Amino acid sequence: MQHPTGPPPLPRHQGQGGATGPVSPPHAPGWAQPGPPHPAAPPPRPEAALPPVPSSPTEPDAGTGATTLAVLLIGPAGAGKTTVARHWAARRPVPTAHISLDDVREWVCSGFADPKAGWNEHSEAQYRLARRTCGFAARNFLANGISCILDDAVFPDRPVVGLGGWKRHVGPGLLPVVLLPALETVLERNAQRSGNRRLSDEEVASIHGRMAGWYGSGLPIIDNTKYDVETTARVLDEALARSIASPPSW
């Protein structure tokens, strides 16, 4: 007997306990079965930040130990920044990266703006770009538990683009240390350089004189005139341990 108003309703099935409900219609051949819901997108990763600096190391005189930290080694051309930074990083008991501003700046091959040819908007722009790139790399290393040491000739009379700029790029936990040997030592070391990194004696003397402004700044200063590389790296580590225990105000 046909239903007076249309096709008969779908049959209802009876489950346990007498509960009833509509029977789902079968899927036609070739139709895809409904899949599981898409997983929620992972939350965005927070911006890398410097790890917290402990209030005081266990043994301040023993050096930085296994502390994860970011260091800025400051000094004039010929002070030995790159050599000391590389030596210090290689001999730490925990993973530590060395990031050289000059190395990053010289990634520019075609169109390299050599400051020795005169400071202009192109050389200034390339220095700013190199500093931002170094800062980005430092934050990435730190976010993955790797310490880092950067080196740059930062002038005390240019806080915005110098020390203040590095603080913005890396973070407020950055520990600056000044490497400042005697002028005669700097001139001798600079004379052994070649290529873009060798400056004239006049330029070296001018930079060294400006660096003397760091005295009285409160930053730790190492006169490595009579130190070899290994001794300088050890003194650097001791200075950093003191900075961790009592961070300089800058």
C-alpha positions as a printed Julia matrix, in Angstrom:
250×3 Matrix{Float64}:
   0.0    0.0    0.0
   1.47   3.29  -0.98
   1.8    6.13   1.45
  -0.82   8.76   0.65
   1.6   11.69   0.69
   4.86  10.23  -0.66
   7.41   7.5   -0.02
   7.32   5.78   3.35
   9.69   7.1    6.05
  13.07   5.44   6.58
  12.83   2.46   8.93
  14.11   2.86  12.46
  16.38   0.34  14.11
  16.19  -0.79  17.67
  19.39  -1.06  19.65
  20.18  -2.26  23.13
  17.78  -1.11  25.76
  15.11  -0.44  23.19
  16.6    2.83  21.95
  15.64   3.67  18.42
  17.07   6.0   15.83
  17.11   6.57  12.1
  19.14   4.23   9.98
  21.89   6.03   8.07
  21.54   5.63   4.35
  24.31   3.59   2.73
  27.02   5.45   0.86
  26.84   5.14  -2.87
  29.74   3.4   -4.58
  32.53   5.8   -5.49
  31.64   8.35  -2.81
  34.41   9.14  -0.35
  33.83   8.36   3.24
  33.98  11.45   5.47
  37.48  11.72   6.93
  38.54  12.82  10.4
  38.56  16.53  11.11
  41.76  18.4   10.2
  44.1   18.82  13.16
  44.33  22.31  14.56
  47.27  24.37  13.3
  50.12  24.53  15.83
  50.39  27.83  17.69
  53.05  30.23  16.34
  56.45  29.9   17.94
  57.31  32.83  20.19
  60.17  35.08  19.17
  63.51  33.78  20.33
  64.67  35.37  23.56
  67.82  35.23  25.62
  67.74  32.52  28.27
  67.57  33.79  31.84
  70.93  34.62  33.34
  71.49  32.99  36.73
  71.82  35.39  39.64
  75.28  34.07  40.42
  77.45  31.22  39.12
  78.42  28.41  41.46
  82.1   29.24  41.2
  82.68  32.76  39.81
  86.45  32.32  39.68
  86.1   29.13  37.65
  84.64  30.91  34.63
  81.3   30.67  32.87
  81.16  26.87  32.93
  78.07  25.52  31.15
  76.08  28.76  31.25
  74.26  29.64  28.03
  75.07  33.25  27.26
  75.54  35.84  24.53
  78.76  37.88  24.46
  79.75  40.97  22.5
  83.52  41.37  22.22
  84.39  44.99  21.46
  87.72  46.37  20.32
  89.64  48.22  17.61
  91.01  46.61  14.47
  94.03  44.56  15.48
  92.91  43.95  19.06
  92.58  40.23  18.38
  88.79  40.07  18.75
  88.14  37.44  16.1
  91.03  35.19  17.14
  90.16  35.37  20.85
  86.43  34.9   20.24
  87.04  31.82  18.11
  89.45  30.36  20.67
  87.06  31.0   23.58
  84.1   29.49  21.73
  86.04  26.4   20.68
  87.16  25.55  24.2
  83.93  25.94  26.13
  82.41  22.75  27.57
  79.04  23.54  25.94
  78.1   24.34  22.32
  79.13  27.91  21.52
  79.02  29.74  18.19
  81.3   32.51  16.99
  79.6   35.17  14.86
  81.97  37.65  13.2
  80.49  40.88  11.9
  83.29  41.23   9.35
  82.65  37.74   8.02
  78.95  38.46   7.56
  79.63  41.89   6.05
  81.94  40.34   3.47
  79.2   38.02   2.25
  78.49  40.92  -0.11
  80.75  40.18  -3.07
  79.5   42.16  -6.01
  78.8   45.71  -4.88
  80.74  45.43  -1.6
  81.03  48.9   -0.05
  84.5   49.11   1.5
  84.53  51.75   4.28
  88.2   52.38   3.52
  87.03  54.03   0.3
  85.0   56.48   2.41
  81.91  56.14   4.54
  78.73  56.65   2.55
  75.12  55.55   2.59
  76.0   52.21   0.96
  78.67  51.23   3.48
  76.46  52.35   6.38
  73.54  50.3    4.99
  75.7   47.21   4.6
  76.98  47.52   8.17
  73.43  47.87   9.51
  72.32  44.85   7.5
  75.27  42.79   8.76
  74.5   43.7   12.38
  70.84  42.75  12.01
  71.86  39.46  10.37
  74.29  38.69  13.2
  71.61  39.52  15.77
  69.12  37.23  14.07
  71.67  34.41  14.0
  72.5   34.95  17.68
  68.84  34.74  18.71
  68.44  31.53  16.71
  71.45  29.93  18.38
  70.28  30.99  21.83
  66.76  29.7   21.23
  68.33  26.29  20.58
  70.5   26.35  23.7
  73.74  27.36  21.96
  75.81  30.21  23.38
  77.31  32.76  21.02
  80.02  35.39  20.92
  79.94  38.29  18.47
  82.76  40.7   17.73
  82.55  44.27  16.46
  84.39  47.58  16.69
  81.7   49.41  18.67
  82.4   53.04  19.49
  81.37  54.48  22.87
  80.35  57.79  21.29
  77.71  56.16  19.05
  75.36  54.4   21.48
  72.33  54.23  19.18
  73.99  52.4   16.29
  76.65  50.79  18.48
  75.99  49.18  21.83
  72.33  50.16  21.87
  71.86  48.64  18.43
  73.38  45.34  19.52
  71.1   45.27  22.57
  68.09  45.67  20.28
  69.3   43.0   17.86
  70.32  40.33  20.4
  68.55  41.18  23.66
  69.1   42.9   27.02
  70.98  39.89  28.4
  73.92  40.52  26.06
  77.24  40.75  27.94
  79.71  43.25  26.4
  83.47  43.07  27.07
  86.1   45.46  25.68
  89.43  44.18  24.38
  91.87  47.1   24.3
  95.62  46.47  24.03
  98.21  49.24  23.67
  98.33  51.23  20.43
 101.74  49.8   19.49
 100.36  46.27  19.75
  97.31  47.14  17.65
  99.49  48.74  14.95
 101.76  45.7   14.84
  98.85  43.25  14.52
  97.13  45.37  11.9
 100.3   45.4    9.79
 100.06  41.6    9.55
  96.6   41.78   8.02
  95.73  41.83   4.33
  92.82  42.7    2.09
  89.81  44.65   3.35
  90.75  44.13   6.98
  94.05  45.99   6.88
  93.7   49.68   7.72
  96.12  52.54   7.52
  98.1   53.47  10.63
  96.17  56.73  10.84
  92.83  54.93  10.85
  94.0   52.45  13.47
  95.27  55.22  15.74
  92.01  57.15  15.36
  89.88  54.09  16.17
  92.09  53.17  19.13
  91.77  56.68  20.53
  88.0   56.58  20.29
  87.91  53.18  21.98
  89.63  54.7   25.03
  86.23  56.24  25.77
  85.15  52.88  27.17
  87.24  53.53  30.26
  84.88  54.68  32.98
  81.86  53.18  31.18
  81.47  50.35  33.68
  82.1   47.67  31.06
  84.85  45.12  31.75
  88.03  46.05  29.85
  90.87  43.64  29.13
  94.3   44.97  28.23
  95.75  42.0   26.37
  98.98  43.71  25.35
 101.12  41.07  27.08
  98.69  38.14  26.81
  98.73  35.36  24.29
  95.45  34.11  22.81
  94.89  31.36  25.37
  95.53  33.67  28.31
  93.25  36.34  26.87
  90.45  33.8   26.39
  90.81  32.65  29.99
  90.74  36.23  31.3
  87.7   36.87  29.11
  85.89  33.89  30.62
  86.67  35.11  34.13
  85.4   38.61  33.27
  82.19  37.12  31.9
  81.67  35.08  35.07
  81.86  38.31  37.09
  79.42  39.97  34.67
  76.95  37.1   35.14
  77.18  37.48  38.9
  76.87  41.26  38.7
  75.68  42.43  35.25
  77.15  45.78  34.15
  74.76  48.69  33.7
  74.77  49.79  30.07
